[in-house]
Amino acid sequence: MIALAENEKLRQVEDAIKKAGRTPSSQKNLTKEFELKAKPTILKLGGSAISHKDKPLAANQFIIENLAREIAKANVQQLVVVHGGGSFGHPIAKQYAINEGFKDASQIIGFSKTHDAMAVLNGLVVQALIQHNISALGIAPSSFILTKSSRIEKMDNSIVAELLRTGFVPVLYGDAVLDLDRGFTILSGDQLVAKLAINLDAERIILGVDVDGLFTADPKRDSSARFIPYITLKKLKMMQNWIEKAKVTDVTGGMYGKIIELIPAIEHGVQTAIVNATKKDTVRKALCNEKVVGTIIEKE
């Protein structure tokens, strides 16, 4: 009787799994289920490029339209787009100290405002892509990512992978997210880019910013800044202590923050290029692997 009871329980469990649309074997093969046809490209559109960072909530619609046109011309298969916050997310996040975690109930509305501002910018980017016949779909990272001490702890990779497999271009962004230790925090688009590149085994990362690549100092403020066309990971790590931080309002650390966040992906073997997204045809050329002014970062 005991054996029959145990068998009945096992049968009930298997039936429940089948009703949920899964079988024990399909659980084991989950990664194969979302196997991609080709290694994806992760394109990051910097907030400094797609917005006017000195004017709150001011999109650079001209650049957004140009980038959408270039992405359409490049016609890259398996593309993921991630954009930064620029003048949309950063000022509000800073005002309410969202990056410092939950300390006061007054911050909660700030969390909502930050996320809403980013969703608005995301809508503008997605709309521009759709107008150029790109099957773009905006995704809020806060809907499938949890952080711990501001680092990604839990992330449902199947969502982005299945969108890619189906033929969509997922469009994500830096977002205000829930944090297991701090209550909430800011997840930078750069941390998200690196994590996606590793989890999806991306072929490359293209980082579109508002300068020509990596420099020894901020070229906008230092005329002696030297351009770096190519650098290895070893040399990049040596530069960490003196890559100059941006002085604009950026709660994610400017160029310094971008470089630090990209290191894990580069260690994983993902080639990274930093190019000027504000210069005509630069992003298209980068996506098409054509010669373009920019900085190439490789593991070795």
C-alpha positions, 0 to 999 in steps of 0.5 A: 500500500505504501509503495502504491501511495508513493507511485500515485504521488509520483504520477501526480507530480509528473501530471502536474509538470506536464500540465505546466507544459514541461517534462523532467527531460525538458527541464534538463534541456532548457539551454538547448531549447533556447539555443541561438542560430548565431552568436548575437551582437550586443549594441549599447547606445550611450545615454550621452549620445541619444540624449542632451545630458545637460537638459533633463528629459531631453532626447536627441531625436536626430541621433536616435533617428540616425541610429535607427536608420543605420541599424536597419541598413546593417541588418544584423541578425541576432542583435540586442540593443541596450541604451543608457539613461542620459538626461532621463534616468540619471538626474532623477536617480541622483535626486532620490539617491536610488543608487544608495539603496532604500533608506527612506520612504520618500525614495519610493516615488523616486524609484518609480519616477526613475523607471518611468523616465527610462521607459519613456526613453526606451519607447522613443528608441523602440518607436524609431527602430519600428519606423525603420521596419525593425521588429524591436521590443522594449523590455524592462530589466526590473521585470526579470532581474534582481540584484544583490549589493548592486550586482546582478544576482538573478536573471531570466536569460530565457526571455531575451534568448527566446525573443532573439530566436523568434526574430525580435530585436530586444531593446533593454536599458539601465533601470531602477531594480529591486536589490536583495540586500539594499532594497533597490538600486540602479542597474547600469546599462553597462553591467547589463551589457556585460552580463548579456554578452556572457550569458548569451555567448555574444560574438561582440559588444559595440559601445556607442558613445559621444567620443571616438573611443577610449582616450588617456583623458577626457578629450572634451576637456583635455586637448592633450588626451591621446586616442587609444585605437587598440588595447588588450585586457592586460593593459586595460586593467593597468589603466583602471586607476587613471581613466578619468571619470566623467564630471557630468551627472552620471550615477553609473560612473561615466567612461570609467564605469563602462570600462570596469563593467566590460572587463568580465565580458572581455575576459569571457572572450567577447571582442569589444569596440567603442565608437562614436554613435553621434558620427554619421554611419559609424555604428552601421560600419561597426555593425557590418565589421567595416573599418571605422574609427574607434577603440578595439578591446580584446582579451589578448 
